[in-house]
């Protein structure tokens, strides 16, 4: 199963040059912040959900 970004309308998937994928944090407070930032109504990440590096500031 290919790794894809769970952010709405982001079509990044594993293999794209210089794109990294991050699992949701185990810390519940930080995880809740990530979920709020994604803005997907009534959505909860699975253990396979990932967010790509395009959605982080460096």
N, C-alpha and C positions, 0 to 999 in steps of 0.2 A: 504494500500500500504506500503510495507516494506521500511525502510530507507536504502539506499545504498550509497556508496561513488562514486562520479562522476569522479574520477581520472582514466585515461585510464589503463586498466588491473588490477585495484584494485577490488577485489571481496568481500571486507568487507561489511557486512550488519548488521543492528540492531540485537542485541542479542549476538554478539560475546563478550566474556569476556573482560572487560577493554577497549573497543573501544568506543570512544565518537565521535559524529558527529557535525559539525559546519556549520551553514548557512553562506552564503557569506555576507560580511559587506555591510552596506548601503552606507557608505562613498565611493564615486566613485573612488578616488585615490587608496585606499586600495583594493577595489574590483578589480580594473584593475591589481594590482600586483598579486593577487591570480589567476586571469584568466591567466596571463602570466606564472606563475609558473606551472600551470597545463599542459600547452603545448598541448592543443587540438585545431587544426586548425579550424578557423572560428566558434568557439563554444561560446555560451553565456549561462550563468546559468539561470535556471528558479527559481521561488520562492521556489521550492522544492529541488533544488540541494544542496548537502551537501559534505563536505570534511571530511574524517575520521581522527582521531588523529594520525594515522601512518605517516601522511605527515607533521607533525609539529615537530620542535625541542623544547625540554623542558630544 
